[in-house]
C-alpha cells in the first residue's frame, strides 16, 4: 500500500512540476517558489511536502520549452546572452557574473538578464549608471549571508528591448560565491564563459 501511495505522490509532484513550468513559460512567472505554490493552489493541494523542488521544475521547463517553444526560445535565449555579454563588457570594472535562467538556458520571453556585480561602495554603480546616462529603476534585493538576510541595491535597465537586472554585492560575497561553486555545475559565468556559450 505504501508503494502505491509513493507512486501517486511522485506522479503528483511531476504534474505540479509541469504545471509550474507552464506558468513560468507562458505566464511570465520567474520565481520558482511562486510558480510551484500557484500550481499547488490550482491543484487544490495544501501539503507543502509534495511540492516539487527547483531542479524538478527546471527539468520540466526545459522539456516544455523543447516541446512547445522550440522555434522561438533558442533564438530569444541567444539574443539575451548577447545582451548579457554586451552589458558585462560595459560594466567590467564591477566584475560582473551572469546568473539565473539566461545562464542555465531556460530563459523565456518574460525573463530578465540577471547580473551580479561587485563593488566596495554600493553607491558606485548608481554613479556609474548616471555618468553613462543609463535610464534605470532602483530597488533592493534580499540576500542570505550566513544566518541572516541583508538588503542589497538592485537596478533595472533596458538594453535593446531586453530587461537587465543588476544586483550589487560586495567583495566578500564574491569570494564566498567562488568557493561554493567549486566542483558544482556552473551557476555563475564570467564574460569569457558567456562568450564561449555564444560561440558554442
C-alpha positions as CSV (number, residue, x, y, z in Angstrom):
1,X,0.0,0.0,0.0
2,X,2.9,2.4,0.8
3,X,4.4,1.8,-2.6
4,X,1.2,2.8,-4.4
5,X,0.9,5.9,-2.3
6,X,4.6,6.8,-3.1
7,X,3.9,6.3,-6.8
8,X,0.8,8.6,-6.6
9,X,2.8,11.2,-4.7
10,X,5.6,11.1,-7.3
11,X,3.0,11.5,-10.1
12,X,1.5,14.5,-8.3
13,X,5.0,16.1,-7.9
14,X,5.6,15.6,-11.6
15,X,2.2,17.1,-12.5
16,X,2.9,20.1,-10.2
17,X,6.4,20.5,-11.8
18,X,4.9,20.6,-15.3
19,X,2.2,23.0,-14.2
20,X,4.8,25.3,-12.6
21,X,6.9,25.0,-15.7
22,X,4.0,26.0,-17.9
23,X,3.2,29.0,-15.6
24,X,6.9,30.1,-16.0
25,X,7.0,29.6,-19.7
26,X,3.6,31.1,-20.6
27,X,2.6,33.4,-17.8
28,X,5.9,35.1,-17.1
29,X,6.4,33.9,-13.5
30,X,10.1,34.0,-13.0
31,X,10.3,32.8,-9.4
32,X,10.4,29.0,-8.8
33,X,8.6,29.3,-5.4
34,X,5.8,31.5,-6.7
35,X,5.3,29.1,-9.7
36,X,5.2,26.0,-7.5
37,X,2.8,27.5,-5.0
38,X,0.5,28.8,-7.7
39,X,0.5,25.3,-9.3
40,X,-0.3,23.8,-5.9
41,X,-3.2,26.2,-5.3
42,X,-4.6,25.5,-8.8
43,X,-4.5,21.7,-8.0
44,X,-6.1,22.3,-4.6
45,X,-3.0,20.9,-2.8
46,X,-2.3,22.1,0.8
47,X,0.5,19.6,1.6
48,X,3.8,21.5,1.1
49,X,5.8,18.2,1.4
50,X,4.5,17.2,-2.0
51,X,5.8,20.3,-3.8
52,X,8.5,19.7,-6.5
53,X,11.9,21.1,-5.9
54,X,13.5,23.7,-8.2
55,X,15.5,21.1,-10.1
56,X,12.4,19.2,-11.0
57,X,10.7,22.4,-12.2
58,X,13.7,23.4,-14.2
59,X,13.8,19.9,-15.9
60,X,10.1,20.2,-16.7
61,X,10.6,23.7,-18.0
62,X,13.3,22.5,-20.4
63,X,11.0,19.8,-21.6
64,X,8.1,22.2,-22.0
65,X,10.3,24.6,-24.0
66,X,11.6,21.8,-26.1
67,X,8.0,20.7,-27.0
68,X,6.2,24.0,-27.3
69,X,8.7,26.7,-27.8
70,X,11.5,25.0,-29.8
71,X,11.2,27.6,-32.7
72,X,11.3,30.8,-30.7
73,X,13.1,30.1,-27.3
74,X,16.6,29.2,-28.6
75,X,16.8,32.4,-30.7
76,X,15.5,34.6,-27.8
77,X,17.9,32.9,-25.4
78,X,20.8,33.7,-27.7
79,X,19.7,37.3,-28.0
80,X,19.6,37.6,-24.2
81,X,23.0,36.1,-23.9
82,X,24.3,38.6,-26.5
83,X,22.8,41.5,-24.4
84,X,24.3,40.0,-21.3
85,X,27.8,39.9,-22.9
86,X,27.4,43.5,-24.1
87,X,26.4,44.8,-20.6
88,X,29.2,42.7,-19.0
89,X,31.8,44.4,-21.2
90,X,30.4,47.8,-20.4
91,X,30.4,47.1,-16.6
92,X,33.7,45.2,-16.5
93,X,35.1,47.3,-13.6
94,X,32.4,45.7,-11.4
95,X,33.5,42.1,-12.2
96,X,30.0,41.0,-13.4
97,X,28.8,37.5,-13.4
98,X,25.7,36.1,-15.2
99,X,23.3,34.0,-13.1
100,X,19.8,32.6,-13.5
101,X,17.8,31.4,-16.4
102,X,19.8,33.1,-19.2
103,X,22.9,31.1,-18.0
104,X,21.0,27.9,-17.4
105,X,19.3,28.1,-20.8
106,X,15.7,28.2,-19.6
107,X,15.1,31.9,-20.2
108,X,11.8,32.8,-21.9
109,X,10.1,35.9,-23.3
110,X,9.3,37.2,-19.8
111,X,12.8,36.7,-18.3
112,X,15.4,39.3,-17.3
113,X,19.1,39.0,-17.8
114,X,20.4,38.7,-14.3
115,X,23.8,40.0,-13.5
116,X,25.6,40.2,-10.1
117,X,28.2,43.0,-9.8
118,X,30.7,43.5,-7.1
119,X,31.7,46.9,-5.5
120,X,33.3,48.1,-2.3
121,X,30.9,51.0,-2.3
122,X,27.3,50.0,-3.2
123,X,26.6,53.6,-4.5
124,X,29.3,53.2,-7.1
125,X,27.0,51.5,-9.6
126,X,24.4,54.3,-9.3
127,X,27.1,56.9,-10.1
128,X,28.3,54.7,-13.0
129,X,24.8,54.5,-14.4
130,X,24.2,58.2,-14.1
131,X,27.6,59.1,-15.7
132,X,26.8,56.7,-18.6
133,X,23.4,58.2,-18.9
134,X,21.6,54.9,-18.4
135,X,17.9,55.2,-17.5
136,X,17.3,52.9,-14.6
137,X,14.9,51.8,-11.8
138,X,16.4,51.5,-8.4
139,X,15.3,48.9,-5.8
140,X,16.7,46.4,-3.4
141,X,17.0,42.6,-3.0
142,X,17.5,40.3,-0.1
143,X,20.5,38.0,0.0
144,X,21.4,35.4,2.6
145,X,24.7,35.9,4.3
146,X,25.2,33.1,6.8
147,X,22.3,33.0,9.2
148,X,20.9,36.4,8.3
149,X,19.3,38.2,5.3
150,X,20.6,41.5,4.2
151,X,19.2,44.0,1.7
152,X,21.5,45.0,-1.2
153,X,20.9,47.5,-4.0
154,X,19.4,46.3,-7.3
155,X,19.0,48.2,-10.5
156,X,16.9,47.5,-13.6
157,X,18.0,48.8,-17.0
158,X,16.8,48.1,-20.6
159,X,19.2,47.2,-23.4
160,X,18.0,46.6,-26.9
161,X,14.5,45.9,-25.5
162,X,15.8,43.3,-23.0
163,X,15.4,43.9,-19.3
164,X,18.6,43.6,-17.4
165,X,18.7,43.3,-13.6
166,X,21.9,44.4,-11.8
167,X,22.4,43.2,-8.2
168,X,25.2,44.9,-6.3
169,X,27.1,42.7,-3.9
170,X,30.4,43.3,-2.0
171,X,33.8,41.7,-2.5
172,X,33.2,39.2,0.4
173,X,30.1,37.9,-1.4
174,X,32.3,37.4,-4.5
175,X,34.8,35.3,-2.6
176,X,32.1,33.3,-0.9
177,X,30.3,32.5,-4.2
178,X,33.6,31.5,-5.8
179,X,34.4,29.0,-3.1
180,X,30.8,27.5,-3.2
181,X,31.0,27.0,-6.9
182,X,34.0,24.6,-6.8
183,X,33.1,21.1,-8.1
184,X,29.4,22.0,-8.9
185,X,27.6,22.7,-12.1
186,X,28.3,26.4,-13.0
187,X,25.7,28.7,-11.6
188,X,27.7,31.9,-12.4
189,X,29.5,32.8,-15.5
190,X,32.1,35.5,-16.2
191,X,32.2,37.2,-19.6
192,X,34.6,34.7,-21.2
193,X,32.3,31.9,-20.3
194,X,29.3,33.8,-21.7
195,X,31.2,34.4,-24.9
196,X,32.1,30.7,-25.1
197,X,28.3,29.9,-24.8
198,X,27.7,32.2,-27.7
199,X,30.4,30.5,-29.8
200,X,29.1,27.0,-28.9
